[in-house]
Amino acid sequence: MTHESTAQFDVIVIGGGVAGLSAALFTARHGLETLSIDAGGSILRRNAHLENVPGFPVGVDGRRFLDLLKEQADRAGASYQEGTVTGLERLADTFAVETDTMQYQTEYAIAATKNEVDYLEDVDGVGIVDRGKTFVDTDERGRTGIAGLYAAGRLAGKPHQAAVCAGHGAEVGVTILEDHDRPFYHDWVAPDGYFTDRGRDLPPGCEEIDAAERERRAEASRAVMQEHFAEPHPGEQLTHPSLSE
Ligand SMILES: Cc1cc2nc3c(=O)[nH]c(=O)nc-3n(C[C@H](O)[C@H](O)[C@H](O)COP(=O)(O)OP(=O)(O)OC[C@H]3O[C@@H](n4cnc5c(N)ncnc54)[C@H](O)[C@@H]3O)c2cc1C
């Protein structure tokens, strides 16, 4: 792998499915330059109707849910690149990430590729667990034991549910903020004065908004969601590859 003129990021998320996009949302919202690289094959595209993600009382199209996650990460400032990561290499203080067409460097890497681990084979010390499918050994916060390298979602052995994998992606994102010693308390939006009228400084990571700003954001939210749900999702219903041959 050569490492000349490579784009630099704070965080590269390998895999932009449920867990990866959720991790990217949290790191991007808190100012880390974040890139998701995704091969476009989230297994959630095979779901016929997603009925157990909190917040959707009569379910949601799984492809719509992925679109919403991606748009949310985009709006938070995360970059997104279609591609397949073919190699990851530990350098002195960073990682080199190689796709079929590009090279990048990053301080933190999050592997969120469900059961795909080929690109990790040159990283010494990653614990690969084979239970019929492959997983990456981590602590409860997604740390692999290699400084700067994390795993999220199904790849980290989490239960095979979208809500759990999304939650774990978010947790790994927050773990990076903590490990980075980034000033961070909670990712909260609170009403005007919630902290400051009690004589407290606004905690890092928190925001206070007044009633006018709250209404502006609520209106923007209604408009975006109406647009998303105005029509059926045009995406193709995928199935198990062995059934479509
Ligand atoms: C038929 C079916 C129905 C399901 N129904 C439900 C349901 O009703 N409710 C529920 O909670 N869960 C459901 N699931 C499970 C749910 O989809 C998964 O648990 C969830 O998607 C896992 O999230 P993840 O981010 O770990 O993996 P994924 O969402 O699969 O994301 C992994 C991403 O990594 C990418 N990737 C892989 N290798 C590379 C690489 N080398 N470089 C770049 N990108 C790469 C893939 O393209 C993919 O986008 C269903 C699954 C199936 C198969």
The ligand as an SDF file (V2000), in Angstrom:
LIG
                    3D

 53 58  0  0  0  0  0  0  0  0999 V2000
  -34.3440  -10.9690    5.6770 C   0  0  0  0  0  0  0  0  0  0  0  0
  -33.9080  -10.0850    6.8370 C   0  0  0  0  0  0  0  0  0  0  0  0
  -34.8750   -9.4260    7.5740 C   0  0  0  0  0  0  0  0  0  0  0  0
  -34.4900   -8.6450    8.6700 C   0  0  0  0  0  0  0  0  0  0  0  0
  -35.4760   -8.0600    9.3860 N   0  0  0  0  0  0  0  0  0  0  0  0
  -35.1780   -7.3790   10.5160 C   0  0  0  0  0  0  0  0  0  0  0  0
  -36.2200   -6.8260   11.3200 C   0  0  0  0  0  0  0  0  0  0  0  0
  -37.4130   -6.9420   10.9870 O   0  0  0  0  0  0  0  0  0  0  0  0
  -35.8650   -6.1690   12.4430 N   0  0  0  0  0  0  0  0  0  0  0  0
  -34.5730   -6.0280   12.8530 C   0  0  0  0  0  0  0  0  0  0  0  0
  -34.3080   -5.4050   13.8820 O   0  0  0  0  0  0  0  0  0  0  0  0
  -33.5510   -6.5360   12.0940 N   0  0  0  0  0  0  0  0  0  0  0  0
  -33.8330   -7.2090   10.9480 C   0  0  0  0  0  0  0  0  0  0  0  0
  -32.8260   -7.7760   10.2090 N   0  0  0  0  0  0  0  0  0  0  0  0
  -31.4250   -7.6640   10.7200 C   0  0  0  0  0  0  0  0  0  0  0  0
  -30.7910   -6.2870   10.4760 C   0  0  0  0  0  0  0  0  0  0  0  0
  -30.8750   -5.9650    9.1050 O   0  0  0  0  0  0  0  0  0  0  0  0
  -29.3110   -6.3080   10.9330 C   0  0  0  0  0  0  0  0  0  0  0  0
  -29.2220   -6.7530   12.2700 O   0  0  0  0  0  0  0  0  0  0  0  0
  -28.6240   -4.9650   10.8080 C   0  0  0  0  0  0  0  0  0  0  0  0
  -28.7130   -4.4660    9.4900 O   0  0  0  0  0  0  0  0  0  0  0  0
  -27.1370   -5.1160   11.1780 C   0  0  0  0  0  0  0  0  0  0  0  0
  -26.5250   -3.8370   11.0840 O   0  0  0  0  0  0  0  0  0  0  0  0
  -24.9500   -3.7200   10.7300 P   0  0  0  0  0  0  0  0  0  0  0  0
  -24.6910   -2.2630   10.5480 O   0  0  0  0  0  0  0  0  0  0  0  0
  -24.1580   -4.4790   11.7140 O   0  0  0  0  0  0  0  0  0  0  0  0
  -24.8140   -4.4610    9.3120 O   0  0  0  0  0  0  0  0  0  0  0  0
  -25.3600   -3.9780    7.8820 P   0  0  0  0  0  0  0  0  0  0  0  0
  -26.5800   -3.1380    8.0510 O   0  0  0  0  0  0  0  0  0  0  0  0
  -25.4630   -5.1920    7.0160 O   0  0  0  0  0  0  0  0  0  0  0  0
  -24.2120   -3.0270    7.3580 O   0  0  0  0  0  0  0  0  0  0  0  0
  -22.9510   -3.5230    6.9740 C   0  0  0  0  0  0  0  0  0  0  0  0
  -22.4650   -2.6700    5.8110 C   0  0  0  0  0  0  0  0  0  0  0  0
  -21.0690   -2.9240    5.5920 O   0  0  0  0  0  0  0  0  0  0  0  0
  -20.8530   -2.8510    4.2030 C   0  0  0  0  0  0  0  0  0  0  0  0
  -19.5760   -3.5270    3.9020 N   0  0  0  0  0  0  0  0  0  0  0  0
  -19.2620   -4.8350    4.0590 C   0  0  0  0  0  0  0  0  0  0  0  0
  -17.9720   -5.0470    3.7030 N   0  0  0  0  0  0  0  0  0  0  0  0
  -17.4760   -3.8400    3.3290 C   0  0  0  0  0  0  0  0  0  0  0  0
  -16.2030   -3.3920    2.8940 C   0  0  0  0  0  0  0  0  0  0  0  0
  -15.1440   -4.2480    2.8000 N   0  0  0  0  0  0  0  0  0  0  0  0
  -16.0410   -2.0970    2.5910 N   0  0  0  0  0  0  0  0  0  0  0  0
  -17.0780   -1.2080    2.7080 C   0  0  0  0  0  0  0  0  0  0  0  0
  -18.3100   -1.5770    3.1420 N   0  0  0  0  0  0  0  0  0  0  0  0
  -18.4970   -2.8770    3.4460 C   0  0  0  0  0  0  0  0  0  0  0  0
  -22.0710   -3.5210    3.5930 C   0  0  0  0  0  0  0  0  0  0  0  0
  -22.2220   -3.1550    2.2160 O   0  0  0  0  0  0  0  0  0  0  0  0
  -23.1760   -2.9740    4.4970 C   0  0  0  0  0  0  0  0  0  0  0  0
  -23.7490   -1.7820    3.9530 O   0  0  0  0  0  0  0  0  0  0  0  0
  -33.1430   -8.5320    9.0770 C   0  0  0  0  0  0  0  0  0  0  0  0
  -32.1590   -9.1730    8.3050 C   0  0  0  0  0  0  0  0  0  0  0  0
  -32.5460   -9.9660    7.2070 C   0  0  0  0  0  0  0  0  0  0  0  0
  -31.4890  -10.6930    6.4510 C   0  0  0  0  0  0  0  0  0  0  0  0
  1  2  1  0
  2  3  1  0
  2 52  2  0
  3  4  2  0
  4  5  1  0
  4 50  1  0
  5  6  2  0
  6  7  1  0
  6 13  1  0
  7  8  2  0
  7  9  1  0
  9 10  1  0
 10 11  2  0
 10 12  1  0
 12 13  2  0
 13 14  1  0
 14 15  1  0
 14 50  1  0
 15 16  1  0
 16 17  1  0
 16 18  1  0
 18 19  1  0
 18 20  1  0
 20 21  1  0
 20 22  1  0
 22 23  1  0
 23 24  1  0
 24 25  2  0
 24 26  1  0
 24 27  1  0
 27 28  1  0
 28 29  2  0
 28 30  1  0
 28 31  1  0
 31 32  1  0
 32 33  1  0
 33 34  1  0
 33 48  1  0
 34 35  1  0
 35 36  1  0
 35 46  1  0
 36 37  1  0
 36 45  1  0
 37 38  2  0
 38 39  1  0
 39 40  1  0
 39 45  2  0
 40 41  1  0
 40 42  2  0
 42 43  1  0
 43 44  2  0
 44 45  1  0
 46 47  1  0
 46 48  1  0
 48 49  1  0
 50 51  2  0
 51 52  1  0
 52 53  1  0
M  END
$$$$
